[in-house]
Amino acid sequence: MQSLYQILMLLLDIVWFFIIAHVIMSWLINFQVLNLRQPIVAQIWDALNRILEPMYSRLRRILPPMSGIDLAPLVALIGVYILRIVLSNNAGFFYGF
């Protein structure tokens, strides 16, 4: 069971990294530091969107419109952090007594 706990924590870390990378990349694209006409930038952006958009779209349905501000990544980060806390507080279940 210890392996299951570590795998779940690793998956949450990966999701956390993807969300942070997506947010930073969106800022860089919006401030025209990165250009989507560059093939590698476009490929990374497309991959991150394909990975995260299913989660974001569900959150956007729940969140109220904020006139141009997208809070879905923030809510997703908070959700990942809450899951990490819940898993850490219940680590005894995975390690046994």
Order of alpha helices (4+ residues) and beta strands (2+ residues): alpha-alpha-alpha-alpha
